[in-house]
């Protein structure tokens, strides 16, 4: 079911993604203080059928986003995390809560 939902998600024009740290206690082969990551990927709330998927990874490597979004070609709305640059054939867009931060510190924006 998860894979079918992912396959449907990447057919939309817009996919929003974000990742956040999480500590998993008693995970085999890792210290309890190790950071792991939950990623959320979703289509827009205006779509008839909402798809919201979560992904667990041990690292924040951009390779995780690349693998999950493989086959997607559209607008990717994310924060400014450079790991999303690993995803091919997308148009990167900053979410509105992160875009003003870049303006305030006058960073050059390498994408839409």
Number of C-alpha atoms within 10 A of each C-alpha: 6 9 9 8 13 17 16 12 23 20 14 16 14 21 23 18 21 19 20 12 16 15 15 16 11 10 10 8 6 13 12 12 11 14 16 17 19 17 18 15 23 20 23 16 10 7 10 7 10 13 16 17 16 13 13 16 15 16 14 19 14 15 15 20 21 17 11 16 24 14 15 21 18 16 17 25 23 22 19 19 12 10 14 23 17 16 22 13 15 20 15 19 19 19 16 11 10 12 15 12 12 14 11 8 8 9 9 8 12 7 10 10
